[in-house]
Amino acid sequence: METQNLITLLGIAETDVEERENINGTKVKCWHILLRTDRHSGTPDYEQIYFTEKTEQELLPFVKGMPVMVIGKMQTAKDFKTNRVLTFVAADYIGVVQGEGYELQNDVKITGKLGKGIEYRVKKSGKRITNLMLEVPSVFRVNTNCYIPCICWQSLADKAKDWQVGDTVELTGRLQSRDFIKKQEGAEDIKRTSYEVSICNMTRL
């Protein structure tokens, strides 16, 4: 099966570039930047971007507030010490956008097999939701795959709820972030951020 995994972002750097020795526990010498894109509603989404010396662009002094373009692949990495999974972008290209005539962009195109975790639910508001996990090759671990969390609503959720693990799916959407509060017994609640692909259109092949 031929897979496709492409994300194109044009956003604003929310941090300066930081050198890192790992990505959520996976040992990789890399650099990190937090990017911000905005939905049509004005709600901001934040994207975790990692890139290495293998990117096509020379390392530039990216600083907070700069408009930055990223082309890369959706990835996940699990920290086996904490069991937390990070959804992020492995950049193939990253560069500063020159001038002022730009528009923020957030486009995802993925073709892959459905992994475990197809979950359909109806919220109290009546909104119907299906959560999916899409399998794609790992960039940093040879001969392994990672699973990209995706979410769809209403008619798309109805269509996807009866699909099976192993089905091949082609989808387009955007990478979105969502803050939530994790409750802890006997300890202070923790604010965390999850990342997932919000599906605009999808087809089972």
N, C-alpha and C positions, 0 to 999 in steps of 0.2 A: 504494500500500500504506500502510495506517495503522500507524504505529509506536507503541510504548509504551516508555517509559523512566522508571522510577520506582524510587527507593531511599529507604527510610525507616530511619533509624538513631536509636537512643537509646543514648548511650555516655558515657564519662567523658573529659573533656578531658585530654589528656596534655601539652599545652603551653599557654602563653598565646597570645592572638591576635597574629599578626605581619602587618604590612602588607607586601605584595609588589608588584613592578612587572611580574612575568611569571609564567606557569605553565609551567615546564619549557621556557622559551625563547619561548613565545607571549606577546606583550605584552598584558597585561591588568592594570589597576589593581585590586587585590583584597586580600583578607585570607585568612590561612591558619590552620588549627588542625588538630592531630593528635588524632583520636578513638580511643578503645579500646572495643571490644565483646568479649564473651566467648562462646565456643562452649559447648555443653552439657557438654563434657568439661572445661571450665575453661580451655582454651587461649585466650589472648588473640589477637584480630585488631586490626590498626591500620588506620585509614582516613584518607587525605589529603583534607581538606575545604577547598574554596575558595569564597568568597562575595564578592559585590560590593555596592555601594550599592543595587542593584536588588532585593535580597532584600526580602521582605515585612516582615521584622523590623528595627526600628531596631538600630543597632550597640550591643551591650551589652558591658560589660567582662568578656568570658569569660576566666576564669583557670584554670590547671591545677587539676584535681580536681573541677571543677563537672560535674554531669550536664547533658548537652546533647542536644537533639533536632534532627535534621537531616532535611529532606525535599528531595530533589533528583534529579539525573540522573547516570547513569554517563557518564564521559567519558575520553578519552585525549588526550595531547599529546606530540608527538615533538620532541625537541631535535635539530635537524639538524646541530648542531656535534658532538654526542657520539653521535648515533643512539640515545640512550636514550629509551624510551617510558614515560611516567608514566600510570598508571591512577588516577583520582581521582573525587571527587564534586563536581559543581557545584551548590551549594545554592540552592534556590528559597526555602527558609525555614530559619532557624536560631534557636533560642531556648533559654534556660536553663530546666531543669525544676525546678519548685518542689516542696518537700516531700520526703519520703523514701519514699513508696509507689510506686516506679517499678520497672520491669523493663527490663533492657537488651534492645535490639531491633536486628535486622539483617536486613532483608527487601528483596530485589531482584525486580522484575518487568520483563521486557524482551520486546518483540516486534520482530523485525527480520530482515533477510536475512543468511544466512551469507556471510561473506567468505572469502578464501583462507586456507589454513592449517589445514584439517581434518586432524588427526593422531591416529592410533590406535596404541597401543603396549601391550605386556604387560610388566609389571615382573617381576623375578626372583621376587618373592613370589607371582606369579600374578595380581596385581591388574590389571584391565583399565582403561585410561584413554583417553579421547578429549578432545583439546583443540580448541576451536572459537573462531572470531572472529565476533562479531555486529556488524553494521553499524547505527549509529544516527546521527542528525543531530548535527553539532557545535554546541555552544552559543555558542562564541566566534568561530567562523569561518563566515561566511555562505556558503551553498550548498556546504558541504563536509560530509563524514561522517567519523566516527572509528570505530574497531574495538575492541570490548570483549572482552578475553580471558576465556574461560569454560572450565571443566573439569568432566567428569562421569566416573563410575566404573561398573564392572560392567555390569549390564543396560542402563543408560542409555548407557554407552559403546558397547556392542554395537549398540544401536539407531541411534546417531548416526554410526557409522563409515562407513556407505554413503550418507549424505546428500550433497547436491551444493552447490557454491557457487551462491548465488542462491536457495536454498530459504528460505522464510519459516518462522521458528521462534518459538514462544512459550515462555518459560521463567520459572521462579521459582527463587530460591536466596538465597545470602548472599555478601557481599563478604568475601573472606578475604585475609590477608597471609601471606607465606612468606619466611623468610630463607634465603639461600643464599650460598655462597662462589664468587666468580668467580676462576678461576686466571689468572695473568698470567705470561707468560714473562719471566724476568729481572727481575721486580718482585714486591713483596709482594702476596699475595692480598687481594682486597677483599670485604668483607661487604656484600651488597646485599639489598634487599627487593623482591619482586614482589607484584603485586596482581591478583586474578582473581575472577570470579564462580564460586563452587562451586554447581553446579546440583543442585537437589532434585527438580525435575520439569520436563519439557519435552515439547512436541508440535510436530510438523511440520504446518503448516497447508496 
